[in-house]
Amino acid sequence: MSRSEGFFVIAPCTTANGVEIRLNGRRIDLARAGAAFAKLGEVAGSSPVVLLVKMGGYSISVYGSGRMMVKGERKPTDKAAQDLAKKILSALEAEGALI
């Protein structure tokens, strides 16, 4: 977990093939996030509540609250989850999607 980087990663369940990325004290503008994720992967669907993304072998559900559920065939390692979170946050920041 790295609070100084503006996020932390949680493994919700030992049997789940995913992790949760949560932002510290920030929210996500889903409309702007769509543009950021389109550059990183494929936006598979969107609604006012959630953005569904396919990226690097993962399915990501992005919520305006600053929560992102990342699932794949295999659970990402801690390092892979941290690297993915940094990549996502950088793209969201560049698009002005972090509020």
C-alpha positions as CSV (number, residue, x, y, z in Angstrom):
1,M,0.0,0.0,0.0
2,S,1.3,3.4,-0.9
3,R,-0.7,6.3,0.4
4,S,1.9,8.8,-0.7
5,E,1.1,7.9,-4.3
6,G,-2.6,8.6,-3.9
7,F,-3.9,5.1,-3.9
8,F,-3.9,1.7,-2.1
9,V,-4.5,-1.8,-3.4
10,I,-6.6,-4.3,-1.5
11,A,-7.0,-8.0,-2.2
12,P,-10.8,-8.5,-1.4
13,C,-10.7,-12.3,-1.2
14,T,-8.0,-14.9,-1.3
15,T,-10.0,-16.9,-3.8
16,A,-10.9,-14.0,-6.1
17,N,-8.8,-13.4,-9.2
18,G,-8.6,-9.7,-8.6
19,V,-7.8,-6.7,-6.6
20,E,-9.4,-3.4,-5.7
21,I,-7.6,-0.1,-6.2
22,R,-8.9,2.7,-4.1
23,L,-8.0,6.4,-4.4
24,N,-7.2,8.4,-1.3
25,G,-9.6,11.3,-0.9
26,R,-10.2,11.7,-4.7
27,R,-13.1,10.8,-7.0
28,I,-13.2,10.0,-10.7
29,D,-15.0,11.9,-13.4
30,L,-16.3,8.9,-15.4
31,A,-16.9,10.9,-18.6
32,R,-13.2,12.1,-18.7
33,A,-12.0,8.7,-17.5
34,G,-13.5,7.1,-20.6
35,A,-11.1,9.2,-22.7
36,A,-8.1,8.1,-20.5
37,F,-9.0,4.4,-20.6
38,A,-9.6,4.5,-24.4
39,K,-5.9,5.3,-24.7
40,L,-4.9,2.4,-22.4
41,G,-7.3,-0.3,-23.6
42,E,-10.9,-0.7,-24.7
43,V,-13.9,0.9,-23.0
44,A,-16.4,-2.0,-23.1
45,G,-19.3,-0.1,-21.6
46,S,-20.4,2.9,-19.5
47,S,-23.2,4.2,-17.4
48,P,-23.5,7.1,-15.0
49,V,-22.4,4.8,-12.2
50,V,-19.6,2.6,-13.7
51,L,-17.2,2.4,-16.6
52,L,-16.2,-1.1,-17.8
53,V,-12.7,-1.4,-19.3
54,K,-10.6,-4.2,-20.9
55,M,-6.9,-3.5,-20.4
56,G,-3.8,-5.7,-20.6
57,G,-5.7,-9.0,-19.9
58,Y,-7.8,-7.5,-17.1
59,S,-11.4,-6.4,-16.8
60,I,-11.7,-3.2,-14.8
61,S,-14.9,-1.8,-13.3
62,V,-14.3,1.9,-12.5
63,Y,-16.6,3.8,-10.1
64,G,-16.9,7.5,-9.6
65,S,-16.2,7.0,-5.9
66,G,-12.5,6.3,-6.7
67,R,-12.8,2.6,-6.5
68,M,-11.6,0.2,-9.3
69,M,-12.1,-3.5,-9.3
70,V,-9.5,-5.3,-11.4
71,K,-10.1,-8.9,-12.4
72,G,-8.2,-11.3,-14.7
73,E,-7.7,-15.0,-15.3
74,R,-5.0,-14.8,-12.6
75,K,-4.8,-12.5,-9.7
76,P,-2.2,-9.8,-10.4
77,T,0.9,-9.9,-8.2
78,D,1.4,-7.1,-5.7
79,K,3.9,-5.4,-8.0
80,A,1.7,-5.9,-11.1
81,A,-1.2,-4.3,-9.2
82,Q,0.9,-1.4,-8.0
83,D,2.3,-0.8,-11.6
84,L,-1.2,-1.0,-13.1
85,A,-2.5,1.5,-10.5
86,K,0.3,3.9,-11.3
87,K,-0.4,3.6,-15.0
88,I,-4.1,4.2,-14.6
89,L,-3.7,7.2,-12.2
90,S,-1.2,8.8,-14.6
91,A,-3.6,8.5,-17.5
92,L,-6.6,9.8,-15.3
93,E,-4.5,12.7,-14.1
94,A,-3.5,13.6,-17.7
95,E,-7.1,13.7,-18.8
96,G,-8.2,15.7,-15.8
97,A,-10.4,12.8,-14.6
98,L,-9.4,13.0,-11.0
99,I,-11.5,15.3,-8.9
